[in-house]
Amino acid sequence: MKRGLRSRLSKYGDEEFAFFLRRGFLKGAGYTDAALDKPIVGILSTASDFNPCHATAGQLADRIAAGVREAGGLPFVFPTISIHESFSYPNSMLLRNLMSMDTEEMLKALPLDAAVLIGGCDKTIPAEIMGAISADMPTMIIPVGPMLAGHHEGRVLGACTDCRRLWGSFRAGEIDQVELDRAHDHLMPTAGTCMVMGTASTMAAIAETLGFSLPGTSTAPAVSSERMRLAHATGMHAVTMAKDGSPRPSEFLTPASFRNASAVLQATSGSTNGVVHLAAMAGRAGIRYDLDELDQLGRDVPVLINLKPAGQHFAEHFHAAGSVPALWRRMRDYLDLSQKTVTGETLGEIVDRWPAWTDDEIIRPLDRPVVEGDAIAVLRGSLAPDGAVIKLSAATPKLCQHEGTAVVFSSVADLEKRIDDPNLDVTPDSVLVLQNAGPIGAPGMPESGALPIPKKLATKGVKDMVRISDARMSGTAFGTVVLHVAPEAAAGGPLGLVRDGDRIRLDSAGRKLDLLVEPAELARRKAEWKPLAQPKRGYGRLYHDHVMQSNEGADFDFLRGEEA
């Protein structure tokens, strides 16, 4: 098999001419024929002015390239689309599958022997892993890394958990615009992803646990010299992978790998977004992601990482405390440490060589967890036949067993229009229900699941209510929020049949979510239900026609791998 720049020649019907032409363009770019015999490492850069979290991506690409050259390879930097949570309309999740396709097709099309993919906010790492699994090329992931924490008037701030806390206080009239703006200046003090256990930090830890990254890569701060050294080391190792032609994702991803990732998701009290992304990545590998296993792990595995929003600290502290391998050591009874990584080492071999010191306050011992009880639980019942999730570690305990009357919003637009209406018929015991915010309905399953507390209640001191939707929630958010209800309302699920005044029962301990309406009445409503209008063209049409439900990862049906 041809390797490097001699591989994957354009199809002109004359391979020698195609090679002649490529050599010409390489010479035009300043390369000599010696380049033709070097192992080629592609570096996927997500640098974009519309992705401020990735402001250091260009520097990372330079350091990766330096490592590639030092190891005797030849680096080529190339782009794909770059997704930032706050700079993607209508939402970032809508574009995750598109980015995964972009990644897959570039890995297949370009003359590469291995690749390093730079990701971070917020759907980029799962999109890259999904594409890499489908392309099945030797691939490494390096996150841009988390921001450093901010400081304001004696308080340490973390995006975006404190963004939400401050905004909630502002809506409730507890702080004014001037105070909000002063704190706002310190919420995001450096480049990098959110420095709490949001989706970016969660997916970085999961990527490392699945085996895609060098040990410790997920937590080093974006602006640290260590992040740059890890990038250099990643480039050097990528050359070894390019020369060996392995390991490919199919050679180290197994059901046990994904079980390990689920256990780490629970131990970190990670983002509920991780559930959808893990299901999508497993699906690409032809592995069925087991929500019941995730739930059982939640019952068994304690929350050990003391980071906001479940804890008190920040990503830089997690890194200094020992990083992800130190967490694996704490969790050894819950992990299959025989699983391999891109380095060729097993998780157990990494743990054995990792420095023994661990900060017990940040990475807690098993007998002193951060949260007593589960992190993420999976609910089922008449309102969620195919499942829903709740982040119990971020919920109000007394609301986790609750029965109340539904206040229904038919869409995100309806929510925005009416949530602060002073005439809204709502009490603290009401259950706020958002419909048509799932994969098909929104479209794209936006992070609108943490519905705001109606202003008429917030100003009276109400901090939390039971909220239910087919949407997602940011990993930085908190509250008694039921998410990913499947099937979604727009797919004809029971969520779309809920009406104002219906009684809903949440039984988190029993893992139940039920709509207390007679079957005959639901059948009548179902007969009257009509699907939403279908987009007419483009990616929106493709998405609508092929996206699967949240319990299957909200991936496209035609991109899933064949189950073994």
N, C-alpha and C positions, 0 to 999 in steps of 0.2 A: 504494500500500500504506500502510495506517495505521501510524503509528509511536508510540513512547512509551506513555503511559498510555491512549491511545485504541485501542491494539492489543490483540488477544487477549482479547476480551470473553467473559465466561461465556455459555454457550449456553442461554438461556431461551426461545428462539423469538421474542424481541423485543429486538433489538439496542439500540434507543433506551432501553428500560427498563434493560438491562444497564449502559449507559453512565451513566444517571441514578443507578443504585444505586452504581456505583463512585465517582462524584463525591461522593456522600453520605459514603461511608466515608473518602474522602480528606479531606474537610472535617472529619470527626470526628477524624482524625489530625493536624489542624492545618494542612493544605495549602489553598491557594487555587486557583482555576481556572487561574491562571498556570502551575501545575505541569503542566497538560495539554499544554503546548506545548514543554516541555523534553525534550532527549534523556535517556533513562533508562539508567543504568548499574547493573546488579545486582552486588553484592559478596557472593560466597559466602564466608561465614566458617565456618571449622572450629574455632572456639573451643569448648573443652569441658573441663570439670574432669577428664575421663578422658583428656585428651590434654595432659600437662604440657609436651611439646615445643612446643605451640601456645599457650603462655601469653600470648604477645604478639599473637595473632591479632586480638584485639579492638582493640588499639592500631593495628595495621596497617589494619584496616577503617576506623578513624577517619581515618587519614592519607589513605587512598585516597579516602574520601568528601570530605575537604577539597580534594583535587586535582580531583575531579569538579565540585564546586561552583565552584571557581576558574575552571574552563574553561567554565562555563555549563551544566553538566549537573545532573541530579538523581540522587543516589545512593539506592539501596535495598539494605540488608543483609538477606540471607536465609541460613538454615542448610541444611546437608545432614548426613548422618551423618558422624562424624569417627572415623578409624581410627588407633589407636596400637598399635605393635607389641607392647608389653607389657601392654596393657589390652584385648585382644580374645581372647575364648575361642571356639573352641579355637585360632584363629590369625587374624592380620589378613588374610591373602591370601584367605581364604574370603569376606571382606566386600568385597574390591576391586570385584568385578563389581556388587555391590549398590549401592555408592557411585557407580559409574559410571552406573548406571541412574537413581539419584536425581538426579545432576547433570544428565544428559540431559533427564529429564522436567521438572525445574524450569526449565531454560533454555528449553524449549519452551512451558511452561505460563504463565510469568510475563510480564508486559508489559515486556520488556527490549529495548533496542536494542544493547547490548553488555554484556559481563560481565567481571569480574575475579575469578579464583578463587584463594583463599588455601590453599596446601597445604604439605606438609612430610613429617611422619612418617606412615607409611613407604610406604603404598600410596596415599596421598591424591593426590599429583601424577599418577601414572599413571591413577588412577580419574577424576580431573577431566579430563585430556586425552582419555581414551577417551570420556567423556560429551560433551565439547566437540566432538570430531570428529563424533560421531553427530548432535548437534544442529546442527552447522555454522553457528554464530552467531559474530560477531566476539567473540573471547575472548582474554584475557590471563591468564597465570599469574604469581603472585608467591609464592615460597616464604617460609615464616616465617624461614628462615635458620638457620645452624648456631650451636651454642653456642660460647662461648669455651673454651679449653683449661683443664684443671684443673692444680693444682700440689700435690704432696705429697712432703715430705722430699727436696727437690732434684730431683724427677722430674716431668716434664710428663706429664699423663694425658689420655687421650682416650676418651670413650665411643663405641662400646662395645668397641673393640679391646682396651683395657686391662681392661675388665670380664672379657673372656674369658681374657686372660693371667693376671689375678689369680685368677680362679676355678680355672683349671687348676693354678696353683701351690698353691692351697688344697687341691684334691683330691689333689694329689701329696704333701701334707704338708710343702711347702717353706716355707709361711707359716702362722701360726696365726690363730684367729678374731679376736683383738685387732688384729693387723696388717691383716687383711683389712678390718675395720670402719673403721680409721683411714683407709685409702686410699679406701674406699667413700664417705666423706663428701666427697671431692673429685673424684669421677668425672664428675659432671654439675653443674658449678658455676653454670650460668645456664640460662635458658630457651633453647629452640632445639633443632634436630635434632643428631644425632651429628656431632661436629666432625672426624671422619675421613672417608675416602672410602667411606662406607657407602651404603646404598640411597638415603637421602634426598639426600645430596650428589650422588650419581650422577644421580638423576632430575632434580634441579634443573639440573645442567649439560646434561643431555639436552634438557630443556624449552627452555632458552635456545638450544641448537644447532638444535633443530627450528624455532625462530622464535617461540615463544610469549611470551617475556619481554624486557623491556628489557635492554640489554647490562650485564653486571656484577651482575645481580639475583641470580644463583644463589649467590654466595659471600659477600655482605656479612653479617657476624655479626648474629644475631637481636636483640641488645641494643644495636646501634650506631645512632647518629643517621643514618648513611648508609642503613641499612635503611628508616628512616622517610621519608627524602627520596626514596628509590626508590619507596616506596609512593605518595607524593604525586604523583610524576611519572607513575607507572602510571595513577593515577586521571585525570590530565589527558589522557594519550594515549587512554585508553578513551573519552573524550568525542569525540575526533576520529574514532575508529572507529565510535562510535554514530551520528554525523552522516553519515559516509560509507557506513555499512552494510557496511564491509569493512576489512581483509581477513578473510574467513572461513577456517577451517582448510583447506577444499578449495582455496583460492586460493594457498596457499603450501606445502602439504605435497606432496612428490613422492617417488618412489623415491630420488632423490639426497639429499633431506633425511634420510631414514632411513639412508642409507649414511653421511652425515656423522655422524649420531648414533652409529652403530656404531663409527666411527673414533675419536670422542671417548671412547666407552666403553672402547676398548682403550688409548688414550693416557693415560687417568686410572687405569688398572687398576681400573675401576669394579666395582660389585657385579654378580655373576652374575644377580641379580634383574633387572637391566636388560635381559637377553636376553628373559626372559618378557614383561616390560612392553612392550618395543619390538615384539615380535611381535604383542601384543594391540592396540597403538595402530595399527600398520601395517594390521592386519586390519580395524579400524574404518574406515580410509581406503580400503579396497579395494586395498591394496598387499600383495603377498606378501613376507613378511620372509625374507630369504635367509640361512640359517645358514652355508652354505658361503662366502658373501661375508664374513660376520662372521669366520669362521675365517681367510680369506685376509688380511683386514685385520689380524688379530692377528699374522700372520707378517710383515706389512709395516710396521706402525705401532709404533714403540717406546713404552714407558711413559715419559712425560715428567713426570708430576706426582708430586712427592716428598711424598706424604701417606701416613700410616698407612692400612691395614696393610702396603702394599707398600713405603712409604717411611718417613720419619721425622717429618714435620711435620703441621700441622693446617689446617683450612679457613680460619681467619683469616689464616694465612700465604699461602695460595693467593690470597686476595682482595688482600692487600697486594702480592703479587708481580705482579699485573696481571690476575687473574681469567680468565674463560673466553675473552674476545676475544684476550688475549695468547697463550693456548694455540692458538687458531685461527691466529694469525700464525705460530707455530712449525710448525704442521701444514699450511700452505697447499698443499704439494705433495700432500697426501692428501685434501683437501676440495674440494668444489664450492662455491666462494665466491660463485657467482652466485645461490645460493638466497636467497629473500626471507624477511623476518621481519614481525612485526606492525607494526613501525615503518615499513614500506615500503622500508627499506634492505635491501641484500643483506649477507650476511656479509662480503663483501669490502669494501664501503663502510664497515662498522663497523670492520673491522680497519684501514683506511686512516686513519680519524680517531682511533683509539684511542691513548692515550699510548704513546710508543715504549719507555719504560723497562720492563724485565722483570727480575725476580730470577732469575738463572740457576741458583740452587741449588734453588729451589722449582719453577719451570717450566723444565725442563732443555733445553739445546740438543739437536738431533737426534744429534750425535756424542758426547753424554755422557748417555745415558738412565739412568733410575733402575734399570731391570731389563734385563739383556741377554737378549733372547728375548721370547716371547709373553706376553700377559696372559691372555686367555680363549681357550681352544681348544675346538673341537667334535669330539667323538669319535663314531664309528660302529662297528658290528660286530655280532656275533651276540647280544650282551647289550643293545645299544641300536640296533636297526635304524633308528629315526627320529631318533636323535641323543641326545647327552648333552653336558654342558659340564664343563670343569675350569678352575679359575683357576690357571694355571701360575705366575703371579707371586706367589701365596700358598702354593705347594706346596713340598715338600722335593724338590730335584732328583733325588736318588738313588732316590726312590720313584716318579718319573714313568715309569720303565720297570720294571715289577714283575710278577711272577707269584707268586700265593699261594693259600692255601686259604681258602675262604669260611667265615665265622662269621655265621650268618644270624639276623636278628631279624625276626619276621613283622609287626610293627607298632611304632608309637611306644610303646604301652603295654608291649609285650614288651621293647623296648629299656630302658625305665625299670626294669623288673622285674629284668632279668638282667645288665645291663652291668657291674655291680660285684660279681657273684657270684664269690666266691673260687674256685669250682670251674669257672668258665667255661673251656672248652678253647680258649685263645687264646694266640698268641705275637706278638712284634713283626712277624713276616712275614705274619701272617694278613691277610685282606681282610674288613673289617667290612661287611656288607650289610644294609641296611634296606629292607624291602618295605612296600607298602601305605601309603606316605606321600606319594603324588602327589595330583593334583587330585581324583580320585574317591576314592582309598583312605583319605586321612586323616580327613575330606575337607579340601580347601583347600591342600594342598601346603605344610605348615609349614616353618619354618626349623630343621628337625631333621637336615639332611643332614650337618652337621659333628658326627658322633657323638662323644661323649666317649671319650677313651682309657680303656679299662678300668682301674679303680683298681689292680688287681694289677700292671699294667704301668706306670702313671703313677708309682707310688711307687718304681719301679725306674729312673726317669729317661726312659722312653719319651715323646717329645713329639709324635710324628706316626705315623700309619698310613694306608694306603690305605683309604678309606671310599667306599662306592657306594650311591646311593639314587635314588628318584624324587622326593625332597623338594628343598627349596631350602636355601640357606645365607645367613646374613646377610652383607652386604657388609663388615661389620666383622670377619669371621672369617678364619681362615687354616688351612692344612693341605692335604694331598693328598686332596682331596675331589671325587669325581665326582658330579654332580648332574643333575636333570631327565631321568633316564633315560626314554626314550620308545620304545614305549608303556610306560606305568606297569604295575606289578604288578596293580593292581585292574582294568585294562583287558585283562588277559590277556597282557601283555608277557612276554618271556623273564625279566625280573627276578623275576617271581613264581614261576618254576620253579627258582630256585637253591636248593640244599640244602647243609647243613653238609658240608664236606669237598670240595665241587666246586673245581676249579682255575679261577682267573680270571686273565686276562692283560691288563694295562694297558700300552699302547704309546702314550704321549702324542706322541712324535715322529712316529709313523706314523698318529696320530689313530685308533687302534683300541682297542676294548674288547670282549673276547671271553670267552664262557663256554665252557670246554674240556670239553664234555660231548657224547657221541655223539648225533647227531640222533634215533636211534631211542629213546634214553632220554628225551630231551626230549619226543618225541611221546607217550610213555607218560605222562609227568607232565602234559602238556597235557590229555590225555584225562581225567585225574583232577581237574583244576583246577575250582574252583567260584567264581563271583563272590560278592562280599560282599553282605550284605543291603542292600536299597534303603531309604532313608529314606521314611517314610510320608507326610509332609506338609510344607507350608511352604517356606521358602527352601531348606532342606536338600534337599528333593525336587527343586525346580527346578534347583539346582546339580548334583546327581547326574545328572539326566537330560540336561543340556544343556552341561556344561562340556567343553571340548576339551582335548587333550593339551598338554603344556608347549611343544612345538615350534611350536604354533599360538597360544601366548600364554595358554593356560588361560582364554580368554574363553568366553562363551556362543555357541553356534553361530548363534543367531537374531539376534545383535547385529553380526555381521560385515558390513562394507560389500561391495558388489558390486565385484569386480575389473574394472578397465578392460580 
